Amino acid sequence: MEPVLIIGAGPVGLAAALFMTRRGVDVRILDADPAPRQTSRALGVNPRTLSLLEETGVTAAILAEAQPIRALSLHHHGRPLAKIPLDTAALGGAHPMVILPQARSEAHLTKALTALGIHIERDRSAASVSQTKTTASVVLADGETLTAPLIFAADGAHSIARHALGVAFTGDGWPEPWHLMDVDLDGPPGDEGWIDFQPDGGFICLPFSGQTFRLFSFGRPLLERIPADWRIGAVRWQSDFKVSHRIAERLSVGRIALGGDAAHIHSPVGARGMNLGIEDAYVFAACAADFLAGETGRLDDYHRLRHRVDAAVVRNVRTLTRFVRNTGPVADLAKRTLPPIAARLPLLRNRALRIGMGLDHPVSLR
Ligand SMILES: Cc1cc2nc3c(=O)[nH]c(=O)nc-3n(C[C@H](O)[C@H](O)[C@H](O)COP(=O)(O)OP(=O)(O)OC[C@H]3O[C@@H](n4cnc5c(N)ncnc54)[C@H](O)[C@@H]3O)c2cc1C
C-alpha cells in the first residue's frame, strides 16, 4: 500500500508523521518551504501536548530546553490585581506549562522523525488535491501527481486542500493589526506571564528565554505599554498580524482530512493553536491506522471527535480575547473587578486555566 501523504511540515504535520509512524503507518511528508522556518511564533507548549508526545521522546527533549511558566501576574492600569499560580498538577496535568520557540519545538519533532527514518520532502508545493472512492491525490506545483490512500492536510491557515475541497472556513476576523515583539528586557519576572489591562486594551508579556520576552497587544506601540522601570534591550523579532476566529465546517471529506491551522485559527491568547493542532494529529493518527486496517468509518470519526472540540476552543479563545481587547468604561470595570474574583474562586479560575493548558476536554480516540 502507498504511504499516507502529509501536506505541510509545520508542527502539526510533523506530529502527525510521528504519531502515524509509531502506529506502523507508512507516511510521506512534504513542504513547500525549502528550509524550516526559524521564527519563534508559538511559544506556549501546554501540559496536554507534553502528555501526547511523551512516548515519542519529544517531551523529554522539550522539557530539557524549555522555560516553565509558574504563574500569571494580572495588573490593571499597571497596578497589581492578582497572581494566579499555574499549578498544572492540581488541574490534572502531568507536566508544567512551558515556553519554547516554535522553531525549536519543530526541530525536536523533526529529530524524532529522522530517527524513525522519515525525511521531509522540501521545496514540494501542493497545488491541489482530489480523490476518487479508492484513492486520494495531490498535484504538485511542478505538475507531478502523487497518490495515497489518505491525505492529512496540515498546510496552514491558507490551506490549498481546504480550498480544493470547497470546505467553508466559518467565523470572523477583526480589522486592527496586533503587534508582537520578542525583546530583551530587564524588569519583568522570568517565570511568570504578565498581563496588564490598560485603558486602551490588554498588554501581555511572556518570559521567553534568558532576558528575552514576548510582548503582544494591539493599537499603541508595544514599547509604550511597558512599565517605566523595565529597561529595554535588543529587539529580536517583531511582526504584525490580524486576528481571526474560524473553523472548517468539515475536518474530513472522504479520504482527505484537515488538521491544525488548516482546520481552525484563533488569537494567540490562550496559546492553543499549535497545541490544538497536535491534538488533531494524535487523533487523526489513530483514526488513519484503524481505517487502513479496515475500519472504514474511522475518517468520519476524526471529524466527529475533533470538530466539536476544536469549535469549542475557537469559541472560548474568542471570548477570552474579546475580554482582553474590549475597551470603554464597562469593559474597564470588568477588567478591574472580574480577575481578582476569578483568582479567588477555584471553579472560575480553574475553568479559565484549563482552557490555557489544553486540559478543558479529554482527547478522545473513540
Ligand atoms: C504570534 C503568534 C503566537 C502564537 N503563539 C502560540 C502559542 O503560544 N501556542 C500555540 O499553541 N500556538 C500559538 N500560535 C499559533 C501557531 O503558530 C500555529 O497554530 C501553528 O503554527 C499551526 O501549525 P500548523 O502545522 O497547523 O501550520 P503551520 O505552522 O502554518 O505550518 C504549515 C506548513 O505547511 C506548509 N505549506 C503551506 N502550504 C503548502 C503547500 N501548498 N504545499 C506544501 N506545503 C505547504 C508551510 O510551508 C508550513 O511549513 C501562535 C501564532 C502566532 C502568529
The ligand as a Gaussian input file, in Angstrom:
#p B3LYP/6-31G(d) Opt

LIG

0 1
 C        2.236000      35.459000      17.083000
 C        1.756000      34.069000      17.267000
 C        1.863000      33.472000      18.507000
 C        1.407000      32.183000      18.677000
 N        1.512000      31.601000      19.918000
 C        1.100000      30.331000      20.090000
 C        1.326000      29.631000      21.321000
 O        1.899000      30.166000      22.261000
 N        0.902000      28.328000      21.413000
 C        0.280000      27.728000      20.361000
 O       -0.105000      26.557000      20.511000
 N        0.086000      28.345000      19.178000
 C        0.496000      29.629000      19.002000
 N        0.376000      30.226000      17.785000
 C       -0.240000      29.513000      16.661000
 C        0.735000      28.566000      15.962000
 O        1.859000      29.270000      15.489000
 C        0.008000      27.873000      14.837000
 O       -1.231000      27.424000      15.314000
 C        0.821000      26.689000      14.318000
 O        1.950000      27.112000      13.587000
 C       -0.044000      25.839000      13.403000
 O        0.724000      24.761000      12.934000
 P        0.367000      24.051000      11.556000
 O        1.373000      22.977000      11.416000
 O       -1.078000      23.737000      11.529000
 O        0.553000      25.184000      10.454000
 P        1.856000      25.999000      10.045000
 O        2.765000      26.186000      11.189000
 O        1.357000      27.210000       9.326000
 O        2.598000      25.032000       9.015000
 C        2.061000      24.781000       7.738000
 C        3.181000      24.215000       6.878000
 O        2.614000      23.866000       5.610000
 C        3.466000      24.316000       4.590000
 N        2.618000      24.566000       3.408000
 C        1.698000      25.540000       3.250000
 N        1.112000      25.428000       2.069000
 C        1.680000      24.363000       1.451000
 C        1.514000      23.752000       0.180000
 N        0.618000      24.230000      -0.703000
 N        2.242000      22.672000      -0.122000
 C        3.158000      22.161000       0.776000
 N        3.371000      22.728000       1.971000
 C        2.644000      23.805000       2.306000
 C        4.131000      25.567000       5.128000
 O        5.371000      25.820000       4.480000
 C        4.300000      25.217000       6.599000
 O        5.548000      24.610000       6.867000
 C        0.834000      31.497000      17.588000
 C        0.752000      32.114000      16.333000
 C        1.219000      33.392000      16.157000
 C        1.139000      34.037000      14.808000

